[in-house]
Amino acid sequence: MCSTDFFQFLVSWIVNNWCPKARSEVPGLNINVRAIDVIWRTRKAECEEELKKIMGVDELDQTGRAYFQHNRTAAKVVLDGLSVAERQKLDAEVICMKEKGHDKETQKL
């Protein structure tokens, strides 16, 4: 009959050696980051002001259906209103997020 030391040794060996090739060949990040999502996150106040105009209200109900139906439209209006320099900066940020992943603040969400 085997001792518990042997089982502990066996378990630790399996943990350390299980699928070593799979770990070393993990593909890079494949995150779908779009400019409109970055705009919504980074310029939320502007997007919400545009959303108020679209919905024709003074106060937004963030739990309402219309909020989610029109938030992309509002973000698109803000995106279309960017200057060339701002758009280039935004595109660079999108590329950076695709390569490095989301920042820590976004990952908490």
C-alpha positions as a Python dict, from the first residue, in 0.01 Angstrom:
ca = {
    (1, 'M'): (0, 0, 0),
    (2, 'C'): (128, 350, -87),
    (3, 'S'): (201, 613, 167),
    (4, 'T'): (50, 962, 168),
    (5, 'D'): (394, 1106, 90),
    (6, 'F'): (393, 926, -241),
    (7, 'F'): (47, 1058, -326),
    (8, 'Q'): (152, 1411, -238),
    (9, 'F'): (461, 1371, -455),
    (10, 'L'): (250, 1234, -741),
    (11, 'V'): (-5, 1514, -716),
    (12, 'S'): (263, 1784, -711),
    (13, 'W'): (435, 1623, -1010),
    (14, 'I'): (108, 1614, -1207),
    (15, 'V'): (30, 1977, -1121),
    (16, 'N'): (375, 2091, -1233),
    (17, 'N'): (389, 1882, -1551),
    (18, 'W'): (34, 1865, -1679),
    (19, 'C'): (10, 1992, -2039),
    (20, 'P'): (337, 2189, -2046),
    (21, 'K'): (313, 2246, -2424),
    (22, 'A'): (-38, 2389, -2398),
    (23, 'R'): (81, 2650, -2149),
    (24, 'S'): (380, 2759, -2355),
    (25, 'E'): (182, 2789, -2677),
    (26, 'V'): (-102, 3008, -2553),
    (27, 'P'): (-206, 3242, -2835),
    (28, 'G'): (-190, 3619, -2796),
    (29, 'L'): (-481, 3834, -2694),
    (30, 'N'): (-780, 3835, -2922),
    (31, 'I'): (-986, 4122, -2789),
    (32, 'N'): (-1252, 4286, -2999),
    (33, 'V'): (-1207, 4654, -2916),
    (34, 'R'): (-1398, 4910, -3119),
    (35, 'A'): (-1357, 5285, -3127),
    (36, 'I'): (-1722, 5337, -3032),
    (37, 'D'): (-1672, 5133, -2711),
    (38, 'V'): (-1364, 5335, -2618),
    (39, 'I'): (-1555, 5660, -2681),
    (40, 'W'): (-1840, 5543, -2456),
    (41, 'R'): (-1594, 5459, -2180),
    (42, 'T'): (-1364, 5761, -2205),
    (43, 'R'): (-1615, 6032, -2295),
    (44, 'K'): (-1922, 5908, -2116),
    (45, 'A'): (-2039, 6254, -2009),
    (46, 'E'): (-2043, 6379, -2369),
    (47, 'C'): (-2218, 6062, -2483),
    (48, 'E'): (-2483, 6097, -2215),
    (49, 'E'): (-2544, 6462, -2309),
    (50, 'E'): (-2595, 6351, -2668),
    (51, 'L'): (-2820, 6071, -2546),
    (52, 'K'): (-3036, 6325, -2362),
    (53, 'K'): (-3074, 6519, -2688),
    (54, 'I'): (-3165, 6206, -2882),
    (55, 'M'): (-3417, 6090, -2625),
    (56, 'G'): (-3551, 6440, -2560),
    (57, 'V'): (-3519, 6419, -2182),
    (58, 'D'): (-3349, 6618, -1908),
    (59, 'E'): (-3262, 6320, -1685),
    (60, 'L'): (-3141, 5981, -1800),
    (61, 'D'): (-3277, 5656, -1663),
    (62, 'Q'): (-2980, 5421, -1692),
    (63, 'T'): (-3200, 5121, -1625),
    (64, 'G'): (-3448, 5202, -1900),
    (65, 'R'): (-3467, 5024, -2232),
    (66, 'A'): (-3425, 5344, -2435),
    (67, 'Y'): (-3091, 5413, -2266),
    (68, 'F'): (-2948, 5090, -2408),
    (69, 'Q'): (-3122, 5125, -2743),
    (70, 'H'): (-2972, 5466, -2815),
    (71, 'N'): (-2634, 5466, -2636),
    (72, 'R'): (-2448, 5347, -2948),
    (73, 'T'): (-2613, 5617, -3156),
    (74, 'A'): (-2504, 5882, -2907),
    (75, 'A'): (-2149, 5745, -2900),
    (76, 'K'): (-2142, 5747, -3281),
    (77, 'V'): (-2242, 6115, -3287),
    (78, 'V'): (-1960, 6196, -3043),
    (79, 'L'): (-1720, 5984, -3250),
    (80, 'D'): (-1817, 6164, -3570),
    (81, 'G'): (-1758, 6499, -3399),
    (82, 'L'): (-1393, 6429, -3320),
    (83, 'S'): (-1120, 6625, -3489),
    (84, 'V'): (-863, 6446, -3705),
    (85, 'A'): (-600, 6463, -3429),
    (86, 'E'): (-844, 6330, -3167),
    (87, 'R'): (-947, 6049, -3401),
    (88, 'Q'): (-584, 5950, -3461),
    (89, 'K'): (-524, 5944, -3086),
    (90, 'L'): (-835, 5731, -3039),
    (91, 'D'): (-728, 5488, -3313),
    (92, 'A'): (-387, 5453, -3149),
    (93, 'E'): (-557, 5379, -2816),
    (94, 'V'): (-775, 5114, -2980),
    (95, 'I'): (-468, 4945, -3132),
    (96, 'C'): (-290, 4959, -2796),
    (97, 'M'): (-590, 4798, -2622),
    (98, 'K'): (-604, 4522, -2883),
    (99, 'E'): (-236, 4443, -2826),
    (100, 'K'): (-209, 4486, -2448),
    (101, 'G'): (-565, 4428, -2330),
    (102, 'H'): (-791, 4651, -2125),
    (103, 'D'): (-655, 4866, -1844),
    (104, 'K'): (-705, 4763, -1481),
    (105, 'E'): (-999, 4998, -1429),
    (106, 'T'): (-1191, 4848, -1722),
    (107, 'Q'): (-1108, 4494, -1613),
    (108, 'K'): (-1281, 4561, -1281),
    (109, 'L'): (-1606, 4624, -1463),
}
